[in-house]
Amino acid sequence: MMTKESISAFFKEKVTRPVKFNDIVFLLNLSPPERRKLKRFLREMVGEGEIVRTRKGLYGPAEEMSLETGYFEAHRDGYGFVILEKPGERDIFIPAKATMGAMNNDRVVARVENRQRRDGRIIRILERAQTRLMGTFEAGRGVSYVKPKRKGVPFDLYIAPKDTGKAKNGDMVIVEILSYPTDSRPPSARVVKVLKKPEVPAEEVELVIDEFNLPRRFSHEIAGEAKELYERAREAEHRKARRKDLRELLTVTIDGERAKDFDDAVSIERTEDGYRLWVHIADVGYYVRWDSSLDLEARRRATSVYFPDRVVPMLPKELSEDLCSLRPKVERLAFTVEMDFDRHGRRQEAHFYLSLIRSDERMTYTSVRKVLVDKDPEERQRYAYLLDLFETMGELCDILKAVRLKRGSLDFDLPEPEVLLDIQGNPEAIIKAERNFAHMIIEEFMIAANEAVAEFLEEREVPSLYRVHEEPDPLKLENLTRVVSAMGLMRNGKPVKPGDFPGLLRQISGSEAEDIVNHMILRSLKQARYSPDNVGHFGLASESYTHFTSPIRRYPDLVVHRILREVLTRKELSDKRRKELDDVLPDIAFNASRMERQADDAERAVLNAMRVWFMKDKVGEEFEGKVVSIMPYGMRVRLKDYYVEGTLHVSYMTDDFYQYNEKEMSMYGINRRKKFTIGKKIKVRIDRVDMEEKEVILGI
């Protein structure tokens, strides 16, 4: 029987050059009905990037034609990289003239033109990531067009007179793309919304939601389906006997102060040989079934997006904040990972089962820190019955972390900005978010659970989703090598290699340069992503890793829940079921990775907007800061009092003529010999706040 797999095997085994459609029909000896089926399969396989159809109508396997499929990572200067779908392969550099009009996150086919340098050109765009864009409407002399706001979009969009809506020259608008650029035709679009200039920070968030085309609400159908799940919750009363009853087990959730979706809870006890840890995860899969309307919407969104004043959720609040949220003193359905560790942190056993739990307390990271680190008498008295639980958690956390670091895991202590809003929703402070010992406890326990699930499924050769993280591309380590050499951290003059990272992180721990070098190492790494192919997780030094612990806010976790449930229930998956999973998992992985990147971009855009709103009234004020990066055109400086970065352009450094030294990664004055290096403390003045470009301009 002809299948995509048999056609793929035919190309790999029989085809030594591009072939015509009729040649394939002849070689496979196909009947007329099979011929029609072949045409459909070939069309689908070309769309998926597995095989290629040349301009002369010939077919061939992508790999044999030096073609690779992946997503395009666009740079603001026009060039970009194709990140391959197949893990473990180096990225392909695409010069600005060879992008074929591809935009950020587009799924593309690229031809590798120099295998040693790994550069090439995009020859086909398989799937566009963006159908809407935000930009400035410009009209003149009978021609209207929109200049996109995003720097990674390398073209303007033509707007026909009938498609301008009510837009006027200079308006900020949202456009729907009607056609993408080709060799003979410019791209076109129509105006679907004219945006007003934001007058308060909350309206800035609304602009970002428009810009990234994020959903503001669930459809009536989805909302109705979510409400009907309360009936399913009542049905669960009759099924509780089939679950392991852990309601008497001392259990807590530990989350941030503002969290509402509690999808993980933990329990722990000492054993004769070491420790027994239970990680309980909300059983979202019980409520959200494969291919239901609710499931397809969650699959499309793929992730929740978090802003300072709101959340764009993956699931309706009936699930995320109620039925699935592991709230205190309430019975909840869970999926539990039970693990035994010896005193050295080696996992001895792991068991997975559906459970019934009741969280005893909704703890916060701050409260647990007060109990364990500050030894706060009032807090310890309040949670006296949990003291032994927390002390045991702290012990196991230290042991697990030591094991992880010993195997080469990267331990980034990365400060993150946190926007504090006043009652009107205006930013009143931007601070360095606290990451304390309580955060580390939950991180270590979730890593342990994710590894246990991944290894269990991989050992049984079950199709699944993995969280993979590849080694960095050597070419992207060149800049890092220059910086750490200039800072005197690598004195042997050799290039930085991935294996140097753990030692480098230990070397800078506690130093003034710690956060700077941490961010530089992080930027040199590839972005972790989802894949049905396991190539390990470089950052965690883990051979097998997945995401299982946040099914309320990440779709891949929900998928892994379902697969694990099937394995535990059926013991062995049928060949048919395995094929079904093999067919659907690559697309789920690709979309989830893409939507995760979009969520990161949207969250960063809101943070940048909040920064300029916060700083706009501080023009003329002086602050102490620290140089965090140096470029030929100037320096980036992070303020001491607020977790805000600004740009100090050379044209604003008026006390001398400054030149950039690439070898030393420094900026020095020709006459006064003043020298600025990464990490140097500096006093700066807020000269201007650009509300359009979301930039803080500094002077000295």
C-alpha positions as CSV (number, residue, x, y, z in Angstrom):
1,M,0.0,0.0,0.0
2,M,1.3,3.4,-1.0
3,T,2.0,5.7,1.9
4,K,4.2,8.8,2.5
5,E,6.7,6.5,4.2
6,S,6.9,4.2,1.2
7,I,7.3,7.3,-1.1
8,S,10.1,8.6,1.2
9,A,11.8,5.2,1.1
10,F,11.5,5.2,-2.7
11,F,13.3,8.5,-3.0
12,K,16.1,7.5,-0.6
13,E,16.7,4.1,-2.1
14,K,15.9,4.4,-5.9
15,V,16.4,8.1,-6.8
16,T,19.8,9.3,-7.7
17,R,18.7,12.5,-9.5
18,P,15.6,14.7,-9.7
19,V,12.8,12.8,-11.5
20,K,9.6,13.6,-13.4
21,F,6.2,12.7,-12.0
22,N,5.6,10.2,-14.8
23,D,8.9,8.5,-14.1
24,I,7.8,7.9,-10.5
25,V,4.5,6.5,-11.7
26,F,6.4,4.2,-14.1
27,L,9.0,3.0,-11.6
28,L,6.3,2.3,-9.0
29,N,4.0,0.7,-11.6
30,L,1.0,2.7,-10.3
31,S,-2.7,2.4,-11.4
32,P,-4.7,5.5,-12.2
33,P,-6.2,5.7,-8.7
34,E,-2.8,5.3,-7.2
35,R,-1.5,8.0,-9.6
36,R,-4.0,10.5,-8.1
37,K,-3.0,9.5,-4.6
38,L,0.7,9.9,-5.5
39,K,0.0,13.5,-6.7
40,R,-1.7,14.3,-3.4
41,F,1.1,12.8,-1.3
42,L,3.8,14.6,-3.3
43,R,2.0,17.9,-2.9
44,E,1.8,17.3,0.9
45,M,5.5,16.2,1.1
46,V,6.6,19.3,-0.8
47,G,4.6,21.5,1.5
48,E,6.3,19.8,4.5
49,G,9.7,20.3,3.0
50,E,10.6,16.6,2.9
51,I,11.0,16.6,-0.9
52,V,11.5,19.4,-3.4
53,R,9.8,20.2,-6.7
54,T,12.2,22.1,-9.0
55,R,11.1,24.9,-11.3
56,K,11.2,22.3,-14.1
57,G,8.7,20.1,-12.3
58,L,11.2,17.5,-11.2
59,Y,11.1,15.9,-7.7
60,G,13.9,14.9,-5.4
61,P,14.7,14.4,-1.7
62,A,15.6,17.6,0.1
63,E,18.7,16.2,1.8
64,E,20.2,15.0,-1.5
65,M,19.7,18.5,-3.0
66,S,21.5,20.3,-0.2
67,L,18.2,21.6,1.0
68,E,17.2,21.9,4.6
69,T,13.9,22.8,6.3
70,G,13.6,25.0,9.3
71,Y,12.4,28.4,10.6
72,F,13.9,31.7,9.8
73,E,15.3,33.8,12.6
74,A,15.4,37.4,11.2
75,H,17.9,40.0,12.3
76,R,17.0,43.7,12.2
77,D,19.8,44.4,9.6
78,G,18.1,42.1,7.1
79,Y,20.2,38.9,7.3
80,G,19.2,35.9,9.4
81,F,19.6,32.3,10.2
82,V,17.6,29.2,9.3
83,I,17.2,27.1,12.5
84,L,16.8,23.5,11.3
85,E,13.8,21.4,12.3
86,K,16.1,18.4,12.6
87,P,17.9,18.9,16.0
88,G,21.7,18.6,16.2
89,E,22.4,20.4,12.9
90,R,24.2,23.7,12.6
91,D,22.2,26.8,11.7
92,I,22.4,28.2,8.1
93,F,23.4,31.8,7.7
94,I,21.3,33.7,5.2
95,P,22.6,37.0,3.8
96,A,20.1,39.9,3.4
97,K,20.0,39.5,-0.4
98,A,19.1,35.8,-0.1
99,T,16.1,35.8,2.3
100,M,13.5,35.8,-0.5
101,G,11.4,38.1,1.6
102,A,11.1,35.7,4.5
103,M,10.0,37.2,7.9
104,N,10.9,36.1,11.4
105,N,9.6,32.6,12.3
106,D,8.6,31.8,8.8
107,R,9.0,28.1,8.0
108,V,11.3,27.8,5.0
109,V,13.5,25.6,2.7
110,A,17.0,26.8,2.4
111,R,19.8,25.6,0.0
112,V,23.2,25.2,1.7
113,E,25.7,26.9,-0.7
114,N,28.8,26.6,1.4
115,R,28.9,23.6,3.8
116,Q,32.0,24.7,5.6
117,R,30.7,28.2,6.3
118,R,27.1,27.0,6.6
119,D,25.7,29.8,4.5
120,G,23.0,29.6,1.9
121,R,19.8,31.1,0.5
122,I,16.1,30.6,1.1
123,I,14.5,29.0,-2.0
124,R,10.9,28.4,-0.7
125,I,8.7,29.7,2.1
126,L,6.5,26.9,3.3
127,E,4.5,28.6,5.9
128,R,4.1,32.3,6.9
129,A,4.3,33.0,10.6
130,Q,2.6,36.4,10.4
131,T,-0.6,37.3,8.6
132,R,-1.0,40.7,10.3
133,L,1.5,43.4,11.0
134,M,1.6,46.7,12.8
135,G,3.2,49.7,11.0
136,T,3.0,53.4,10.0
137,F,0.6,54.3,7.2
138,E,2.2,56.6,4.7
139,A,0.4,58.2,1.8
140,G,1.6,60.4,-1.0
141,R,1.2,61.1,-4.7
142,G,-1.5,58.5,-5.2
143,V,0.5,55.6,-3.6
144,S,-0.1,54.4,0.0
145,Y,2.0,51.9,1.9
146,V,2.7,50.7,5.4
147,K,6.2,50.7,6.9
148,P,6.3,47.7,9.4
149,K,7.2,48.4,13.0
150,R,9.2,45.2,13.4
151,K,12.8,45.6,12.3
152,G,12.9,42.0,11.0
153,V,10.4,42.6,8.2
154,P,12.5,43.6,5.2
155,F,9.8,45.3,3.1
156,D,7.0,47.8,3.0
157,L,3.5,46.8,2.1
158,Y,1.5,48.4,-0.7
159,I,-2.0,49.5,0.2
160,A,-4.6,49.8,-2.6
161,P,-6.9,52.8,-2.5
162,K,-9.9,50.6,-1.6
163,D,-8.0,49.0,1.3
164,T,-6.8,52.1,3.2
165,G,-9.9,52.1,5.5
166,K,-10.0,55.4,7.4
167,A,-6.2,55.6,7.8
168,K,-4.5,59.0,7.4
169,N,-0.8,59.8,6.8
170,G,1.3,59.0,9.8
171,D,-1.3,56.8,11.5
172,M,-0.2,53.6,13.3
173,V,-2.3,50.8,11.8
174,I,-2.8,47.0,11.8
175,V,-2.8,45.5,8.3
176,E,-3.7,42.1,7.1
177,I,-1.3,40.8,4.5
178,L,-3.0,40.0,1.1
179,S,0.1,39.0,-0.8
180,Y,3.7,38.4,0.1
181,P,6.7,39.6,-2.0
182,T,7.8,37.8,-5.1
183,D,10.4,38.5,-7.8
184,S,7.9,40.4,-9.8
185,R,5.4,41.8,-7.3
186,P,5.7,43.8,-4.1
187,P,3.7,42.7,-1.0
188,S,0.3,44.2,-0.5
189,A,-2.1,44.5,2.5
190,R,-5.3,46.1,3.7
191,V,-5.8,48.2,6.8
192,V,-8.0,46.4,9.3
193,K,-7.5,48.7,12.3
194,V,-6.4,52.3,12.9
195,L,-4.6,52.5,16.3
196,K,-4.7,55.5,18.6
197,K,-1.6,56.8,20.3
198,P,-1.5,55.2,23.8
199,E,-2.2,57.7,26.6
200,V,-1.7,55.3,29.5
201,P,0.6,52.2,30.0
202,A,-2.4,49.8,29.8
203,E,-3.1,51.0,26.3
204,E,0.5,50.2,25.4
205,V,-0.2,46.6,26.4
206,E,-3.2,46.6,24.1
207,L,-1.0,47.7,21.3
208,V,1.4,44.8,21.8
209,I,-1.6,42.4,21.8
210,D,-2.6,43.9,18.5
211,E,0.9,43.8,17.1
212,F,1.4,40.1,17.9
213,N,-2.2,39.2,17.0
214,L,-2.7,37.6,20.4
215,P,-6.3,36.5,21.2
216,R,-8.2,38.7,23.6
217,R,-10.9,36.2,24.5
218,F,-12.1,32.7,23.9
219,S,-14.9,32.1,21.3
220,H,-18.5,31.5,22.6
221,E,-18.0,27.8,21.6
222,I,-14.8,27.4,23.6
223,A,-16.2,29.3,26.6
224,G,-19.3,27.2,26.5
225,E,-17.3,24.0,26.4
226,A,-15.2,25.2,29.3
227,K,-18.3,25.8,31.4
228,E,-19.6,22.3,30.6
229,L,-16.5,20.8,32.2
230,Y,-18.0,21.5,35.7
231,E,-20.3,18.6,34.8
232,R,-17.2,16.5,34.0
233,A,-15.8,17.4,37.4
234,R,-19.0,16.0,39.0
235,E,-18.5,12.8,37.0
236,A,-15.0,12.5,38.4
237,E,-16.5,11.9,41.9
238,H,-17.3,8.4,40.7
239,R,-13.8,7.8,39.3
240,K,-11.8,8.8,42.3
241,A,-11.6,5.3,43.6
242,R,-9.4,4.5,40.5
243,R,-6.9,7.0,41.6
244,K,-4.2,6.8,44.3
245,D,-5.6,8.6,47.3
246,L,-2.9,11.1,48.5
247,R,-5.2,13.5,50.3
248,E,-3.6,12.7,53.7
249,L,-0.1,13.3,52.4
250,L,1.3,16.7,53.5
251,T,1.4,18.7,50.3
252,V,2.1,22.4,49.4
253,T,2.2,24.6,46.4
254,I,5.0,27.2,46.1
255,D,4.4,30.0,43.6
256,G,4.7,33.8,43.2
257,E,2.5,36.2,45.1
258,R,0.4,37.0,42.0
259,A,0.0,33.5,40.7
260,K,-3.5,32.1,40.2
261,D,-2.8,29.0,38.1
262,F,-1.2,26.5,40.5
263,D,-0.3,23.5,38.3
264,D,2.3,21.8,40.5
265,A,2.5,20.8,44.2
266,V,5.1,18.9,46.1
267,S,5.4,16.4,49.0
268,I,8.5,14.9,50.6
269,E,9.6,12.6,53.3
270,R,12.9,11.1,54.5
271,T,13.3,7.4,54.0
272,E,15.8,4.9,55.4
273,D,18.0,5.2,52.3
274,G,17.4,8.9,51.5
275,Y,14.3,10.8,50.3
276,R,11.0,10.2,48.7
277,L,9.7,13.1,46.6
278,W,6.2,13.4,45.1
279,V,5.6,16.0,42.3
280,H,1.9,16.4,41.7
281,I,0.8,18.0,38.4
282,A,-2.7,19.2,37.6
283,D,-4.5,16.5,35.5
284,V,-5.5,18.8,32.7
285,G,-5.7,15.8,30.3
286,Y,-8.8,14.5,32.2
287,Y,-10.7,17.6,31.2
288,V,-9.2,18.5,27.8
289,R,-9.6,15.6,25.4
290,W,-7.6,15.2,22.1
291,D,-9.0,17.1,19.2
292,S,-11.9,18.7,21.1
293,S,-12.6,22.4,20.3
294,L,-10.9,23.3,23.6
295,D,-7.9,21.2,22.7
296,L,-7.4,22.6,19.2
297,E,-7.6,26.2,20.6
298,A,-5.0,25.3,23.2
299,R,-2.8,23.7,20.5
300,R,-3.1,26.9,18.4
301,R,-2.2,29.2,21.3
302,A,0.5,26.7,22.6
303,T,1.4,28.8,25.7
304,S,0.1,31.4,28.1
305,V,1.6,34.9,27.7
306,Y,2.4,36.9,30.9
307,F,2.3,40.7,31.1
308,P,2.7,42.8,34.3
309,D,-1.1,43.6,34.4
310,R,-2.7,40.5,32.8
311,V,-2.3,37.1,31.4
312,V,-3.3,35.9,27.9
313,P,-4.1,32.3,28.9
314,M,-3.7,29.1,26.9
315,L,-6.9,27.7,28.7
316,P,-10.0,29.4,29.9
317,K,-10.0,30.5,33.5
318,E,-12.6,27.9,34.4
319,L,-9.7,25.4,34.0
320,S,-6.6,27.5,34.6
321,E,-7.8,29.2,37.8
322,D,-10.4,26.8,39.1
323,L,-10.9,23.1,38.0
324,C,-7.2,22.4,37.3
325,S,-5.6,24.8,39.7
326,L,-4.2,23.0,42.8
327,R,-5.8,25.4,45.3
328,P,-5.4,24.8,49.0
329,K,-7.9,22.8,51.1
330,V,-9.6,21.6,47.9
331,E,-9.6,18.1,46.4
332,R,-8.0,18.0,43.0
333,L,-7.2,15.4,40.3
334,A,-3.5,15.1,39.7
335,F,-0.8,13.2,37.8
336,T,1.9,12.3,40.3
337,V,5.6,11.5,39.8
338,E,6.9,9.6,42.8
339,M,10.7,9.4,43.0
340,D,13.1,7.8,45.5
341,F,16.6,9.3,45.9
342,D,19.5,8.0,47.9
343,R,21.5,10.3,50.1
344,H,23.8,11.2,47.2
345,G,20.9,12.4,45.0
346,R,20.8,9.4,42.7
347,R,17.3,8.5,41.6
348,Q,16.6,4.9,42.6
349,E,13.0,4.5,41.4
350,A,10.3,6.4,39.7
351,H,6.5,5.7,39.6
352,F,3.8,7.5,37.7
353,Y,0.1,7.4,38.5
354,L,-3.1,9.3,38.5
355,S,-3.9,10.6,42.0
356,L,-6.2,12.6,44.2
357,I,-4.6,15.3,46.3
358,R,-5.4,18.1,48.6
359,S,-2.9,20.9,49.0
360,D,-2.5,21.9,52.7
361,E,-1.0,25.4,52.0
362,R,-0.6,27.9,49.2
363,M,2.9,29.0,49.9
364,T,4.8,31.8,48.2
365,Y,8.5,31.9,47.4
366,T,8.9,34.9,49.8
367,S,7.3,33.0,52.7
368,V,9.4,29.9,52.2
369,R,12.5,32.0,52.0
370,K,11.6,33.6,55.4
371,V,11.1,30.1,56.9
372,L,14.3,28.5,55.5
373,V,16.8,31.3,54.9
374,D,15.8,34.2,57.2
375,K,14.7,32.0,60.0
376,D,11.9,34.5,60.6
377,P,10.3,33.6,64.0
378,E,6.8,34.7,63.1
379,E,6.8,32.9,59.8
380,R,8.2,29.7,61.4
381,Q,5.6,29.8,64.1
382,R,2.8,30.3,61.5
383,Y,3.9,27.2,59.6
384,A,5.3,25.2,62.4
385,Y,3.6,22.0,61.2
386,L,5.4,22.3,57.9
387,L,8.9,23.1,59.2
388,D,10.2,19.5,58.8
389,L,8.8,19.4,55.3
390,F,10.6,22.6,54.2
391,E,13.8,21.6,55.9
392,T,13.8,18.2,54.0
393,M,13.0,20.0,50.8
394,G,16.0,22.3,51.3
395,E,18.3,19.3,52.0
396,L,17.3,17.4,48.8
397,C,17.4,20.6,46.7
398,D,21.1,21.1,47.7
399,I,21.9,17.5,46.9
400,L,20.2,17.4,43.5
401,K,21.7,20.7,42.5
402,A,25.2,19.5,43.4
403,V,24.7,16.4,41.2
404,R,23.4,18.5,38.3
405,L,26.3,20.9,38.4
406,K,28.8,18.0,38.7
407,R,27.6,16.5,35.4
408,G,28.1,19.9,33.7
409,S,24.8,21.6,33.9
410,L,24.9,25.4,33.5
411,D,23.8,27.3,36.6
412,F,22.7,30.7,35.5
413,D,21.8,33.2,38.2
414,L,20.1,35.6,35.8
415,P,18.4,38.6,37.3
416,E,15.1,39.4,35.6
417,P,13.3,42.8,35.6
418,E,10.0,43.0,37.5
419,V,7.5,45.8,36.8
420,L,5.6,47.0,39.9
421,L,2.3,48.7,39.1
422,D,0.4,51.2,41.1
423,I,-3.4,50.9,41.6
424,Q,-4.0,52.8,38.3
425,G,-1.8,50.4,36.4
426,N,1.1,52.7,36.0
427,P,4.7,51.5,36.6
428,E,5.9,52.8,39.9
429,A,9.2,50.8,40.0
430,I,11.2,48.4,37.8
431,I,13.3,46.2,40.1
432,K,15.5,43.1,39.9
433,A,13.1,40.2,40.5
434,E,14.1,38.1,43.5
435,R,15.2,34.6,42.8
436,N,15.7,32.9,46.2
437,F,16.3,29.5,47.6
438,A,12.5,28.6,47.4
439,H,12.7,29.2,43.6
440,M,15.6,26.8,43.4
441,I,13.7,24.1,45.3
442,I,10.9,24.1,42.9
443,E,13.2,24.3,39.9
444,E,15.2,21.2,41.0
445,F,12.1,19.2,41.8
446,M,10.5,20.0,38.4
447,I,13.8,19.2,36.6
448,A,13.8,15.8,38.4
449,A,10.2,15.0,37.4
450,N,10.7,16.1,33.8
451,E,13.8,13.9,33.5
452,A,12.1,10.9,35.1
453,V,9.1,11.1,32.6
454,A,11.4,11.6,29.6
455,E,13.6,8.6,30.4
456,F,10.5,6.4,31.1
457,L,9.0,7.1,27.7
458,E,12.3,7.0,25.8
459,E,13.2,3.6,27.3
460,R,9.9,2.2,25.9
461,E,10.6,3.9,22.5
462,V,7.2,5.6,22.7
463,P,6.7,8.6,20.3
464,S,6.8,11.7,22.5
465,L,7.9,15.4,22.7
466,Y,11.2,16.3,24.2
467,R,12.6,19.6,25.3
468,V,15.9,19.8,23.5
469,H,18.8,22.2,23.7
470,E,21.6,21.9,21.3
471,E,25.2,22.9,21.7
472,P,26.0,26.5,20.6
473,D,27.2,27.2,17.1
474,P,31.0,27.8,17.2
475,L,30.6,30.9,15.0
476,K,28.3,32.5,17.7
477,L,31.0,32.1,20.3
478,E,33.5,34.4,18.7
479,N,31.9,37.6,20.2
480,L,31.8,35.9,23.7
481,T,35.5,34.9,23.3
482,R,36.4,38.6,22.6
483,V,34.5,39.8,25.6
484,V,35.8,37.4,28.2
485,S,39.3,37.8,26.9
486,A,39.0,41.6,27.2
487,M,37.7,41.2,30.7
488,G,40.7,39.0,31.6
489,L,38.6,35.9,32.2
490,M,40.3,33.7,29.6
491,R,44.1,34.4,29.6
492,N,45.2,31.5,27.3
493,G,43.9,33.3,24.2
494,K,42.0,30.2,23.1
495,P,38.4,30.4,21.8
496,V,35.7,29.7,24.3
497,K,34.2,26.3,23.8
498,P,30.9,25.0,25.2
499,G,32.8,22.8,27.7
500,D,34.3,26.0,29.2
501,F,30.9,27.3,30.3
502,P,30.6,25.6,33.7
503,G,34.1,26.7,34.7
504,L,33.5,30.2,33.4
505,L,30.3,30.5,35.4
506,R,32.0,29.4,38.6
507,Q,34.9,31.8,38.0
508,I,32.6,34.9,37.7
509,S,30.2,33.8,40.5
510,G,29.7,36.7,42.9
511,S,31.7,39.1,40.8
512,E,30.6,42.5,39.4
513,A,30.7,40.9,35.9
514,E,28.5,37.9,36.8
515,D,25.2,39.1,35.4
516,I,26.8,40.6,32.3
517,V,28.7,37.4,31.4
518,N,25.7,35.2,32.3
519,H,23.6,37.1,29.8
520,M,26.3,37.0,27.1
521,I,26.7,33.2,27.5
522,L,22.9,32.9,27.4
523,R,22.7,34.9,24.1
524,S,25.4,32.7,22.6
525,L,23.4,29.5,23.2
526,K,20.7,28.2,20.9
527,Q,17.2,28.5,22.1
528,A,15.7,25.4,23.7
529,R,12.8,24.0,21.7
530,Y,10.4,21.1,21.3
531,S,11.1,18.1,19.1
532,P,9.9,14.5,18.7
533,D,13.7,13.7,18.3
534,N,15.7,13.6,21.4
535,V,19.2,15.1,21.2
536,G,19.5,15.9,24.9
537,H,19.5,19.2,26.8
538,F,22.9,21.0,26.7
539,G,22.1,23.6,29.3
540,L,21.0,21.0,31.9
541,A,23.5,18.4,30.7
542,S,20.6,16.0,30.6
543,E,20.5,13.1,28.1
544,S,16.7,13.0,28.2
545,Y,14.4,15.9,29.1
546,T,10.8,16.9,28.5
547,H,8.2,19.3,29.7
548,F,5.6,17.7,31.9
549,T,5.1,20.0,34.9
550,S,3.0,22.9,33.5
551,P,0.1,21.6,31.5
552,I,-2.1,24.6,32.4
553,R,0.2,27.0,30.5
554,R,2.2,24.9,28.0
555,Y,0.6,22.7,25.4
556,P,3.6,20.2,25.0
557,D,3.2,19.3,28.7
558,L,-0.4,18.4,28.1
559,V,0.6,16.2,25.2
560,V,3.2,14.4,27.3
561,H,0.6,13.9,30.0
562,R,-1.7,12.2,27.5
563,I,1.0,9.9,26.0
564,L,2.2,8.9,29.5
565,R,-1.4,8.1,30.5
566,E,-1.8,5.9,27.4
567,V,1.3,4.0,28.1
568,L,0.3,3.4,31.7
569,T,-3.2,2.4,30.7
570,R,-2.5,0.2,27.7
571,K,1.1,-1.0,28.6
572,E,1.9,-1.1,24.9
573,L,0.9,1.3,22.1
574,S,-0.3,-0.3,18.8
575,D,1.5,0.4,15.6
576,K,-1.4,2.4,14.4
577,R,-1.3,4.6,17.5
578,R,2.4,5.1,17.2
579,K,2.0,6.2,13.6
580,E,-0.7,8.6,14.5
581,L,1.6,10.2,17.1
582,D,4.5,10.2,14.6
583,D,2.3,12.1,12.2
584,V,1.1,14.8,14.6
585,L,4.0,15.4,17.0
586,P,6.4,17.2,14.5
587,D,3.7,19.9,13.8
588,I,2.8,20.3,17.4
589,A,6.5,20.7,18.3
590,F,7.1,23.2,15.6
591,N,4.1,25.4,16.5
592,A,4.8,25.2,20.2
593,S,8.4,26.4,19.7
594,R,7.2,29.2,17.4
595,M,4.5,30.4,19.7
596,E,7.0,30.3,22.7
597,R,9.3,32.6,20.7
598,Q,6.4,34.9,19.9
599,A,5.3,35.0,23.6
600,D,8.9,35.9,24.6
601,D,8.9,38.7,22.0
602,A,5.6,40.0,23.2
603,E,6.6,40.0,26.8
604,R,9.8,41.8,25.9
605,A,7.9,44.4,24.0
606,V,5.7,45.1,26.9
607,L,8.6,45.3,29.3
608,N,10.4,47.8,26.9
609,A,7.2,49.9,26.8
610,M,6.9,49.9,30.6
611,R,10.5,51.0,30.9
612,V,10.0,54.1,28.8
613,W,6.7,55.0,30.5
614,F,8.5,54.7,33.8
615,M,11.5,56.8,32.7
616,K,9.8,59.5,30.7
617,D,9.4,61.8,33.7
618,K,13.0,61.5,34.7
619,V,14.6,63.3,31.8
620,G,17.5,65.4,33.1
621,E,18.1,63.3,36.2
622,E,21.5,61.6,36.8
623,F,22.0,58.0,37.8
624,E,24.8,55.6,38.6
625,G,25.0,52.7,36.2
626,K,27.2,49.9,34.8
627,V,28.3,49.3,31.2
628,V,26.8,46.0,30.0
629,S,27.8,46.0,26.3
630,I,29.9,48.1,23.9
631,M,29.3,48.5,20.2
632,P,30.9,50.7,17.6
633,Y,28.1,53.3,17.9
634,G,28.0,53.4,21.7
635,M,27.3,51.6,24.9
636,R,24.4,50.0,26.8
637,V,24.3,51.0,30.4
638,R,22.2,49.4,33.2
639,L,21.1,51.8,35.9
640,K,21.8,50.9,39.5
641,D,18.6,52.3,41.1
642,Y,16.2,50.8,38.6
643,Y,16.5,47.7,36.5
644,V,16.5,49.7,33.3
645,E,19.0,49.8,30.4
646,G,19.6,52.8,28.2
647,T,21.8,53.6,25.2
648,L,24.8,56.0,25.5
649,H,25.5,56.9,21.9
650,V,29.0,58.2,21.0
651,S,27.4,61.4,19.7
652,Y,26.1,62.0,23.3
653,M,29.6,61.5,24.8
654,T,30.6,65.2,24.4
655,D,33.6,65.4,26.7
656,D,36.0,63.9,24.1
657,F,36.2,62.1,20.8
658,Y,35.7,58.4,21.4
659,Q,36.8,55.4,19.3
660,Y,35.8,51.8,19.5
661,N,38.5,49.1,20.1
662,E,37.1,45.8,18.8
663,K,39.9,43.7,20.2
664,E,39.6,45.1,23.7
665,M,35.8,45.6,23.4
666,S,36.3,49.1,24.8
667,M,35.5,52.7,24.1
668,Y,38.3,55.2,24.7
669,G,38.8,59.0,24.4
670,I,41.5,60.2,22.1
671,N,42.5,63.3,24.1
672,R,41.6,62.6,27.7
673,R,42.4,58.9,27.5
674,K,39.2,58.0,29.3
675,K,38.4,54.3,28.8
676,F,35.2,52.4,29.1
677,T,35.1,48.7,29.4
678,I,32.3,46.2,30.1
679,G,31.4,46.2,33.8
680,K,32.8,49.7,34.4
681,K,30.7,51.9,36.7
682,I,29.6,55.1,35.1
683,K,27.4,58.1,35.9
684,V,24.8,59.0,33.2
685,R,22.1,61.5,32.6
686,I,18.7,60.7,31.1
687,D,18.8,62.9,28.0
688,R,15.7,61.7,26.2
689,V,13.1,59.0,26.2
690,D,11.9,57.9,22.8
691,M,8.3,56.7,23.3
692,E,8.0,55.5,19.7
693,E,11.2,53.4,19.5
694,K,10.9,52.4,23.2
695,E,14.4,53.6,24.0
696,V,16.1,55.5,26.8
697,I,18.8,57.8,25.5
698,L,21.6,58.6,27.9
699,G,24.3,61.3,28.1
700,I,27.3,62.0,30.3
